[in-house]
Amino acid sequence: MLFRNILVAYDGSEPSRSALRKAIELATSSPFCKIDVLYVRPTPTTWHPDLPAAPLIEYEESRAAEIVDGAREMLRPVPNRWRTFIAEGRAAKAILAFAGETGSDLIVMGNRGRGGWTELFLGSVSHYVVQHSRVPVLVMKRPPGDGEGVSLRQPAKERASDARERREDRL
């Protein structure tokens, strides 16, 4: 299946860089496919009404520019058309709104690997987007062993054969 307009949700993290690499791979298979990269910066908030918000806003704007510049560096050698955007607000809703406005036919995003209580209380952007998107969503998961504590002591083939032997012993 060829896509014509791929949206990449990008925040500069390794999972989002992986998503951008995958989008580039998909887009370069078709010269008519374009890539839109979207960074959603959080809406600056202050905890006390007497504190000025201007320094926080300036910081978020500067950080957003740095993050988008990182995406542009990855996109420079890509022969396809590409654009970068910065939005403000709640990431999941902004991604879905942007996809609808621009006619994206695929959303590619990273997965932070948040789980358990953290996801329950804070939610997951990728989970929300997958559940509410009207177009396909490709979520790039973290590779095994990348902070997940996966331990493989023996190759999978050996483990499968060991299990089969134990099952045959019980018969």
C-alpha positions, 0 to 999 in steps of 0.5 A, a space after each residue: 500500500 502506498 501512502 501520499 501524505 504521511 504525518 510523523 508525530 515528532 518530539 525529538 526522542 529516540 522513539 520519534 526519531 525511529 518513527 521519522 526514519 520509518 516514514 522516510 523509508 515508506 515515503 521514498 518508495 513513492 516519489 509522490 508521497 510527502 512527509 509532514 512532521 509535527 511537534 506539539 509543544 505543551 501549552 505553558 502554564 504557571 503555578 502561581 498567578 504572580 509568576 510571569 509566563 513570558 520566560 516559560 513561553 520563550 523557553 518552550 518556543 526555543 525548545 520547539 525550534 531545536 526539536 524541529 531543526 533536528 527533524 529537518 536535519 534528518 529530512 534534508 537528504 530525502 528527495 520527497 517533499 516534506 514540511 515541518 510544523 509546530 502546534 501547541 496544546 495536548 499532543 494526541 488531540 493536536 496530532 489527530 486534528 492536524 491529520 484531519 486538516 492536512 488529509 494525512 493517510 498515515 500517522 507514524 509515531 513513536 511509543 515511549 514505552 510508558 506502561 502500568 500506573 504511569 499510563 493509567 494516570 498520565 495516559 498515552 499519546 500513542 494509545 489515544 491516537 490509535 484509538 481515535 484516528 480515522 487513518 492507519 497509525 504505525 507505532 514504532 515500539 522500542 527495540 527489545 533490550 532498550 531499557 525493558 530489562 529483557 533477558 534471553 539466556 538461550 536462543 528462541 529455537 532452543 527454548 521452544 525445543 526444551 518446552 516441547 521435550 518437557 511436554 512430551 515427557 509429561 505424556 
